[in-house]
């Protein structure tokens, strides 16, 4: 592994490549609001893990007519005595949490997977975050409680299981809202097994995995991918993937979100970058079969060009670039950074 460091000037202190989630910048609190668009989930892939990852969801269509508005409220619910805050968009889309300086705990709420609609009440909560969270940190918990299924049959029961949360990646996310640097991805997963009060129904399992991407200035994820599966004796396995994009996370002007760039390179490839400095064109040439993409950033962290390598070659036109220093990353098809460096554009 090699590291490449380049100092950048920052307009404000925010999440960076060494992003860290805390109770203050992550946990829902009364008064918080946000809106999300539902997006096309066909062929969606969560993408790579690790430092220097690139997640490109620009091809995922945002359905602006499918908008959900969420609000966080103080709560003192009898059914959820451990919860202190409710995040809700509708009576059938509500989640109960308790936050502290060291953890965010999930106490239950509604789930809907295909024709199955249920409500979960946790007596042993699931872990949703362990503060502070940075790359390669996480936590797990043993869960348990009661389940109330309203569709396709009215069924009650109890459940037990495990939950895990892990920050598995940092890097750049590209969506319809813009190109966000200094993003951290948090993966939460749960598997619960339940037994019911109806003998014919027997038992079942619910599994859920969330990929949530966080960026500076937004407590709610800027992009989320959730896959849920329900299996029961009278219900065939149903799997559903839901993709959402934060409506408010839109970059209209270059936004500086890092004070430094740190790349954990997967390998040291041979890459020629010439001429450097340049006035008109910069050539990128490599014999690496893994190199698929060149991404170029200015010193604000804004993505200014994204070029595909053809037989290991690409010629970048920089004649319209402003004079100064630029950063490049050589990326695999899976989004891993193979090489990073810099070049200069003259007048």
N, C-alpha and C positions, 0 to 999 in steps of 0.2 A: 504494500500500500504506500502511496505517496500523497502528500498534502500540498495544496496550492493555496496560498494566502494572498489576498489583494485587499488593501484598505480602501473602504468607501466612506464618503461623508453621508451622514444620516440627518434627515430633517426632524426626526423624532425617535424616541426609544420605543421599540415595539418587538414583536416576535422576530427572530432572526433565524439563520441556519441552525444556530444552537437554541432554537425556540424552546420556551418553557411555559407550561400552563400552570396557573395558580388559581386559588379560589377567586381572587379579584378579577382575573381576566377570562375566566372560563365558567364558573358555577352560575346557574341561573339565580337571579335575585328578583324580589318583588319590584315590579315596574319595568322590567326588561320586555321588549317587544321585538319581533322580527317576522318576516314573511318569506315563504319559499315557493318556488315554482316546481311543479312536477316535471320531470324530464324523461325523455325516451330511454328505456332501459335495455333495448335490444343490443346485443353484442357488447354490453358494457363490461369493462374489465377494471378492477381496482388498481392495477398497475404495480410497479415494483416497490420494494421496501429499501431502507437504508438511506444514508446521507447522500445528498446530491441527486435525488430522484427527480424525474420529470413525469408529471401526470397530465396527459392531454385528453381533455373531455370536450374539446371544441366541437366535435361532431355530434354530440348528444343534444338533441333539440329540446329547448325549454318551451313548455306549453303555458303561455302567459295567461290562458283562460282557466288554468288549473292552479289557482293560488290559494295557499293556506296561510292564515295569519295567526301567530302564536303570541301569547302573553304569559308572563310569570306573575303569580299571585301568592300572597301569604296565605297559608292554609293551616287549619287546625281540624283535621278530619278524623272522625271516630274510627273509620275503617282503616286509616293510615296514621296511627298515633305517632309513629316515628318521623313522619314527613313534616317539613316546615314550608315547602314551596311547591306550588302546582304550576306546571307548564301545560297550557291547554289551547287548543284551536277550536274544539267543538266538544259536545258531551260524549262523543265516542272516540275522541282523540285527546286523552289526558294522561299526564305522567306525574308522579309524585316523587319528590327528592328531599334529601337533607344534606346540607353542605357544611363543612368545617374547614379550617385551615389545612387539614391533612387529607381530606377525602370528600368525594361526592358519592352519596349512596342512593340507589334507586329502590323505592318502596312499592312500585307497581303502577298499574294503570290498564289501559285498553290495548289489546292486540287484535289485528284483523289480517287473516291470511286466506285469500280466496273466499270460500263460503263460511269459513270458521271465524266466529267473533267471540272473544272471551275477555274476561277481566281477571287480572292477577293481583293478589294482595300478599305482600311479602312480610313475614314475621322476622325472617333473616334476610336482610337486604342484599341486593346485587351491587357490586362495586362498579361505578361508572367513571371514576378518576381517582388517582392517588397523587396528591399534591406534595411537592412540585413535580410536574411531569415534563421530562425532556426525552430526547431520543434514547431508545432502548431501556426505558423504565416502565414499570407497570405493577399490577397487583392482581390478586385473585381472592374470591370469597366463596364460601359454601352458602347456598340459598335454600329457602323453603317458605311455604305458605299455602294459600288456598287459591283454587281456580274456579271461576264461574263461567261456563260456556253457555252462550245464549243462542248460538246458531252453529250447525243445523239442528241441534237438539238442545233442550234445556238440561244441562248437566253440571253438577258441582263435584268437587274433589279436592285433593291435596297434592302438593308437588314438592319435589326437592331437586337440587341440582348444583351446578357450579357456574360461576361467572368469572370472566377474565378481562382485563384492560391492559393494553400495551401500546406505547408510542413507537411505531415501527419504521417511520420514515420522515425525512425532512427534504424540502426541495422546492420545486416550481410547479404550480398548477395552472393549466390553461383551460379556460371555459368561456362561455358566451359573455361572462362578466368581465373578462380581461385576463391578463397574465399576472399571477400573484407569485412573488418570491418570498422566501422565508416562511414557507408553509410547513406545518407539522401535521402528520396523519396519526390519528388515534383509532385503534381497532378494539372494539368491545365485542365479546361473544358470550353467549349463554346457551346452556343445554339443561333443560329441566325434564324430569319424568313425572307424570301425574297418574293418579288412580282416581276412578270416578265412583259415584254412588249408584251407577247403573251397571249391573253385572254384564249385560250384553256389550256394553261399550268397552269394558275392561280398562286398559291402560293406554297411555300414549306418550309421545315426546314432542317437545317444542324446542327447536334450535333457532338461534338468531345471531347474525354477524353484521356488525356495523363498521363501515369505513367512513370516518368523519375527518374532514380536512379543515384546519383552522389557520387563519391568517390575522395579521395585525388589524386592530381597530374593530374587530367583529367577535363578540363573545360566542355567537351561534356559528356553527360550521358554515363555511362558504360553499361546500359541496358534500353530499352524503350519498352513500350506497348502502342499502340495507337488504339482506337476503334472509328470509324467514321460511322455515319448513315445519309443518304440523303433520304428525302421523298418529293415527288412532285405529282402533279395531274396526269401527264402522266408517272411518274416513280414510280413503287412500291418501298416500303421501301427496301433500300440496306444497309447492315451493313458489315463493313470490319474491321478486326483486323490485325494490322501490328506489328511485333516484330523485334527489331534490337538489335545487340550487338556490342559494340565498339571494333573494331579489335585491337586497340592499348592498350586496358585495359587488359593486361595479366600479371599475377603474376608468375614469374619464380623462385623467391626467397622470403623468408619471408619478408614482408614489414610492418613496424610498423606505424600505422596510428592513434593511440590514446595515450593520456597521462593518461587516466583514464577510468574505466568502470563504468557505472551507469545503473542499471537495475531497471525499474519500474515494479515490480512483480504484476501479476494479482491476485494472491492469495498466502497464506502461506500454502503450502502443507507439509505433513509429509514425509520427505525423509531421509533414513539412508544411510550414505556413510562410508564404512569400508572395511578393516582396513585403518586407516589414522594416521600416514604415512604408506605407503605400499612399498613392494619390488617386488611383483609379480602380484597381482590382486587387483582391487578395485571393491567392490560390491555396486550397487545402488538399493535400495529397497524402494518402495512407495506403498501406498494403493490408490493413486489418479488415478481415471479413465481417467483423462484428460492428464496425462503425457504420452507422446509417444516417446520422443527422448532425448538422452543425448548427448550434444555437448561439447567437451573438447578442450581448447586452451592452448598454452604455453604463456610465458610472452611477446612474441613479438606480440601476437594477432593472431598468425597462428592457424588455425583449424587443430588439430592433430588426432582427432577421432570423429566419428559420429555413435552412436549406438542406435538401436531401443529397446525400453522396451518391454519385453514379459511378460504379466501378472504382470506388475509393477516391473520387475526385469531385470537387465543386469549385466554381469560380464565383467569388462574391463581388458584386459591383458596389464600391464604396464611394463612387464619385459624388454622390449627394449627401454623404455623411458629414456631420460637423467635425472639425478638426479636434483630435484628442485621442484618448485611450479607450479601447474596447476590450471586452472579455469574451472569450469563446468557450464553448463546451462541446466535446465530441460525445455523442449519445448512441447507445445501442437501441435496437428495436424494442427492448424491454424497458428503456428509460434509464439505464445505468450510465454513469459518466465514465468514459474511458480516459479522457485527457482534457485538461483545462489549461488555458493560457491567455495571453493578451497580445494585441497588435495595436499599432498606432496609425491613425489616418492624418496625413499632412494636409496642407492647404492645396 
